[in-house]
Amino acid sequence: MDMKSIELVLMRHGSTLWNEQKRYLGHTDLGLSSLGRSELVSACGKLKKMSFSSVYCSDLARCRESLKEVRSDLVMEAVYDQRLREMDFGDWEGHTYEQLKDVPLYREWLNDPQGAAPQQGESWGAFERRVDEFLQNMLQAEKQKQTLDPERPATALVVAHGGVIRQIVYTLVPDQAFWDTRVEPGNLLVLTMELKGDNADWRGRNLRYI
């Protein structure tokens, strides 16, 4: 049976000031803090000798700046995609748990995040759909590249946000719950994917922190 494989190297952006202050940060476009840049030093060392067939990055500043910190040579070839943005927290952006804990809708959302949504923000379903749409488009593109060049090694770098990385792993790895994945700012996960047969779906077979 024909088998194709791809490695997804998933990197979470470094911290921003709001991350340090534990404020909700979704679509608000903040750059890296000094701490955030220091968090990327380890990833820079691990990624500098790796070759990537494709590079995908959230279009928000904290991800763009993170990519530049770790691999400035890849900035021009990267695909910057809005679908890789963190969930939009709407009116809760910039607020902390302490500031929101007595808001009824916030309490409802904490208890049932799939059933409630932030005011002026994004529902869980909308978040899932856009990340899954990105994944399907990306994996189909990688499959086509491998069909054209079977000897071509496929390793894609994806620079994104914590929630997006959780959603990617949840979608692609059997028996992996959304909250099972935890990647700290500036850290890396590698997910090995396999595709068996022309009509099969990509499925993760190995997930590891590096």
N, C-alpha and C positions, 0 to 999 in steps of 0.2 A: 504494500500500500504506500502510495506517495505521501511523504511527510515533509512539511515545511515548519520552520520555527523562526521565532523572533524574540529578541530580548527587549523588554521595556525597562529603561532605567528611569525611575520616577524620582524627581527631586523636589522637595518642598522649598519654597523661597525662604530667605532669611527673615528675621523678625523686623517689624516696624515698631514705632513708638507705641502704637495702639496695641500691638501684640504684647508688648512688655507691660502695658497698663491693663491688660485683660479686657479690652474693649472689643465689642463686636466689629469685625472688619470683613466686609464682603466686597462690594463693588467700589467702595471709596478708594480713590487711587493715591495711596501713600507710598513713598519710597522707603528704602531700607534705613534702619537706624545704624549707629556705630556697632551695636551688639550684633545686628543682623549681618553686617559684613564680616565680623569676626567668626560668626557661626558657619560661614561658607568656606573657611580656610581648609578644613578637612576634606570637604567635597571637591575642592579645587585640586588637591593633591591626588585624589582617587580618579578624577575624570580626565586629567591632563593628557594621559597616554591612551585614552580610549578613542576608538574610531566610531563614528555614528553615520548610519545611512540616512537618517532623517532626524530633524530636531523640531519639536513642537513646544510652544511656550504660551502661557496666558499673556494677553495683551496689557495687563496691568503692570504698573511701574515696578512693584516689588519683585515680580517674576522676571521682567526684562532686565532689571539691574542685577538680579541674582545670576542670570545666565551670563551677563557681561563679566561679573566677578569671577566665575569659575572657568568660562571658556569664551573669551572675547572674540576668538577666531570664528565662532559659530553664530555670532549675532546677525550677520548679514544673510545667512542661509536659513535661519529659523523661520518657521511658519508661526505667526502670532495669531491666536485664535480666541475670540471672545467666549466660545463655548467652554474654555478651560478656566473661566473665572470662578471664584468662590461663590457660594450662595449669596444672593442679595438679601441683606437683613432689613432693608427698608428703613422705617423710622427708628429702628433700634441700632442703626450704625453709629458707632462712636460711644455707645452706652455700655455700662458694666452691669453685671448681675445685680449688684447692690442697688443700682439706679432703677432697675426694671422689675425687681422681684415681687413688687406689689401690684403690678399691672395684670389684670385678669387674663388678657389674651396671651401675654408672655407665659404665665403659669400654665395655661392650656397648651401652649406650644411645647413647653418643656415636658409635659406629661404625654403629649401625643404629637410629635413633630410632623408626622405624615398626615395628620388630620387638620392641623391648624397652620397658619402662615403669618409671618410678620406683617404688620400694617404697611402697605405700600411696598412690600417686599415680594419675595419669590416663594412659591409653594415647593414642597419637597418633590412633588411630581414633576413640576417644570424643571427643577434642578436635575433630577434623574434623566429626564428626556434629553436635555441638551448635552449632558456629559456622555450619555450612551450614543447619541447621534455622532458626536465627535469620534468616539471609539470605533463605531462601525465604519465610518468614512476612513479613518486612519488605517485600520486593519485591512480593509479592502484595498487601499492604496499600496500597502506593504505586500499584500498577496500578489497584486499585479506586477510589482517590481520584481518579486522573486520568480514569477512565471517568465518574465522577459529575460532574467539573468539568474538561473538556478544556483549558480556558484557564488552569488553575491551574499556576503554575510549581512544579516539584518539586525541592527541594533539601533533602536530609536530612543532618543533622550526626550523626556517630557518634563518640563518645568512648570509646576502648578501649585495649587493650594492644598491645605490639609484635607478639606472636605472632598475635593475633587479626586485626590489620590485614594482616599477611602472608597469613593464610589467606583473608581476604576477597578480596584482590587475586588470589591464586593461583586462587581459584574462579571469579572473574568475568572475568579477562583472559586471552584465549587466548595460549598460548606463554610465559606468565609463570610461572617456577618459584617455589616457596615462598621460597627464600633470595634471590631477585632483588630483593625489596623491602626497603628499609631506611629506617625512619623514626625519627629521634632523638626523645628525650623532648621533649614540647611542640611538636613539628612537625606539619605538615599535608600531607595528600595529597588531591587532588581527582580522583575517578574519574567520568567521564561514561559513563552507561549508556544503551543504546538497546534498545527492544523493537519488533520489526517484526512486525505481525500479531498477532491475538488469541491464537494458540497457540504463539508463539515464546518463547524464554527470553531473559532479560536478558543482555546481553553488553557488556563494557567496550570502548569504542573510543578513549578518551583518558585517560591517566594522567599527572598532572603534580604536581610539588611546588610549593607556594606559600609 
